[in-house]
Amino acid sequence: MSECITVRRATSEGVDVIVAIAASSALASQWGRERYEEMVSAAPCEVAVQRSLLVAELAGRPVGFASASALVTVAPAEAELENLAVLPAFQGRGVGGALLAAVLHWSAELGAGPVRLEVRSANAAALHLYRRHGFVQTGVRRGYYAAPLDDAICMECRLQ
Ligand SMILES: CC(C)(COP(=O)(O)OP(=O)(O)OC[C@H]1O[C@@H](n2cnc3c(N)ncnc32)[C@H](O)[C@@H]1OP(=O)(O)O)[C@@H](O)C(=O)NCCC(=O)NCCS
């Protein structure tokens, strides 16, 4: 039986859960709580950089999140997937894919051309997910990540 995954915009009440989900994964970017607070409080349509913080729920329980930004003062707009994480116990059930699809949808609605991201070269699950959603490698940043040292694979998905 397929599980019920829903993706919605995060609210300030959900920031604690997002911080906890990020903390559960060493591979996710670790941001301070303030950065998430800013994302949910930023007034849309007033800034050159639009932001999106999305939460995925599995049967009503928040289990993953994604954050993205888009520079909308260029044409076409340029989007970036900034962070993506799913609680370890709930990985492999399509939650990451649902979040990524939602980020691509949000980017397309803003008229984005490229959606870009960086990922550790050793992160096989994320690389697989990104390739499956149309991302291709555009470059490598040698030694970009620390603890452990790793290269960043730069990827891009072209929406138009
Ligand atoms: C990357 C991540 C978000 C994916 O979330 P998820 O809910 O497991 O994603 P999905 O279930 O939609 O898809 C995962 C895919 O990766 C595949 N996969 C899982 N582990 C894998 C591995 N070690 N090597 C290759 N593919 C792998 C799964 O089979 C699945 O592919 P499929 O649908 O073609 O079978 C999750 O693994 C995660 O939170 N990782 C830690 C944080 C992270 O790495 N974030 C990305 C930073 S750039």
The ligand as an SDF file (V2000), in Angstrom:
LIG
                    3D

 48 50  0  0  0  0  0  0  0  0999 V2000
   19.1320   12.2470    0.2840 C   0  0  0  0  0  0  0  0  0  0  0  0
   17.8350   11.9990    1.0690 C   0  0  0  0  0  0  0  0  0  0  0  0
   17.1810   13.3400    1.3490 C   0  0  0  0  0  0  0  0  0  0  0  0
   16.8920   11.1460    0.2350 C   0  0  0  0  0  0  0  0  0  0  0  0
   15.6740   11.0120    0.9510 O   0  0  0  0  0  0  0  0  0  0  0  0
   14.7520    9.7050    0.7780 P   0  0  0  0  0  0  0  0  0  0  0  0
   13.4800    9.9580    1.4600 O   0  0  0  0  0  0  0  0  0  0  0  0
   15.5150    8.5060    1.1700 O   0  0  0  0  0  0  0  0  0  0  0  0
   14.5480    9.7420   -0.8170 O   0  0  0  0  0  0  0  0  0  0  0  0
   13.6630    8.7680   -1.7250 P   0  0  0  0  0  0  0  0  0  0  0  0
   13.1440    7.6480   -0.9080 O   0  0  0  0  0  0  0  0  0  0  0  0
   12.6840    9.6250   -2.4690 O   0  0  0  0  0  0  0  0  0  0  0  0
   14.7130    8.2610   -2.8050 O   0  0  0  0  0  0  0  0  0  0  0  0
   15.9590    7.7790   -2.4020 C   0  0  0  0  0  0  0  0  0  0  0  0
   16.6030    7.1130   -3.6040 C   0  0  0  0  0  0  0  0  0  0  0  0
   17.9890    6.8680   -3.3040 O   0  0  0  0  0  0  0  0  0  0  0  0
   18.2330    5.4910   -3.4400 C   0  0  0  0  0  0  0  0  0  0  0  0
   19.3030    5.1600   -2.5240 N   0  0  0  0  0  0  0  0  0  0  0  0
   19.2150    5.0400   -1.1720 C   0  0  0  0  0  0  0  0  0  0  0  0
   20.4430    4.7510   -0.6940 N   0  0  0  0  0  0  0  0  0  0  0  0
   21.2860    4.7110   -1.7560 C   0  0  0  0  0  0  0  0  0  0  0  0
   22.6670    4.4870   -1.8970 C   0  0  0  0  0  0  0  0  0  0  0  0
   23.4620    4.2440   -0.8420 N   0  0  0  0  0  0  0  0  0  0  0  0
   23.2140    4.5390   -3.1340 N   0  0  0  0  0  0  0  0  0  0  0  0
   22.4390    4.8030   -4.2240 C   0  0  0  0  0  0  0  0  0  0  0  0
   21.1040    5.0320   -4.1570 N   0  0  0  0  0  0  0  0  0  0  0  0
   20.5480    4.9910   -2.9150 C   0  0  0  0  0  0  0  0  0  0  0  0
   16.9250    4.8090   -3.1740 C   0  0  0  0  0  0  0  0  0  0  0  0
   16.8840    3.5160   -3.7300 O   0  0  0  0  0  0  0  0  0  0  0  0
   15.9730    5.7690   -3.8910 C   0  0  0  0  0  0  0  0  0  0  0  0
   16.0400    5.6050   -5.2900 O   0  0  0  0  0  0  0  0  0  0  0  0
   14.8580    4.9130   -6.1330 P   0  0  0  0  0  0  0  0  0  0  0  0
   13.6080    5.6780   -5.8180 O   0  0  0  0  0  0  0  0  0  0  0  0
   15.3120    5.0620   -7.5430 O   0  0  0  0  0  0  0  0  0  0  0  0
   14.8080    3.5090   -5.6580 O   0  0  0  0  0  0  0  0  0  0  0  0
   18.0980   11.2490    2.4010 C   0  0  0  0  0  0  0  0  0  0  0  0
   18.8780   10.1140    2.1040 O   0  0  0  0  0  0  0  0  0  0  0  0
   18.7760   12.0790    3.4490 C   0  0  0  0  0  0  0  0  0  0  0  0
   18.1440   12.7830    4.2310 O   0  0  0  0  0  0  0  0  0  0  0  0
   20.1120   11.9920    3.5030 N   0  0  0  0  0  0  0  0  0  0  0  0
   20.8600   12.7510    4.4870 C   0  0  0  0  0  0  0  0  0  0  0  0
   20.8780   14.2410    4.1720 C   0  0  0  0  0  0  0  0  0  0  0  0
   21.4220   14.4910    2.7870 C   0  0  0  0  0  0  0  0  0  0  0  0
   22.2960   13.7970    2.2920 O   0  0  0  0  0  0  0  0  0  0  0  0
   20.8940   15.5520    2.1660 N   0  0  0  0  0  0  0  0  0  0  0  0
   21.3270   15.9680    0.8440 C   0  0  0  0  0  0  0  0  0  0  0  0
   22.3730   16.9980    0.9940 C   0  0  0  0  0  0  0  0  0  0  0  0
   22.9150   17.5770   -0.6190 S   0  0  0  0  0  0  0  0  0  0  0  0
  1  2  1  0
  2  3  1  0
  2  4  1  0
  2 36  1  0
  4  5  1  0
  5  6  1  0
  6  7  2  0
  6  8  1  0
  6  9  1  0
  9 10  1  0
 10 11  2  0
 10 12  1  0
 10 13  1  0
 13 14  1  0
 14 15  1  0
 15 16  1  0
 15 30  1  0
 16 17  1  0
 17 18  1  0
 17 28  1  0
 18 19  1  0
 18 27  1  0
 19 20  2  0
 20 21  1  0
 21 22  1  0
 21 27  2  0
 22 23  1  0
 22 24  2  0
 24 25  1  0
 25 26  2  0
 26 27  1  0
 28 29  1  0
 28 30  1  0
 30 31  1  0
 31 32  1  0
 32 33  2  0
 32 34  1  0
 32 35  1  0
 36 37  1  0
 36 38  1  0
 38 39  2  0
 38 40  1  0
 40 41  1  0
 41 42  1  0
 42 43  1  0
 43 44  2  0
 43 45  1  0
 45 46  1  0
 46 47  1  0
 47 48  1  0
M  END
$$$$
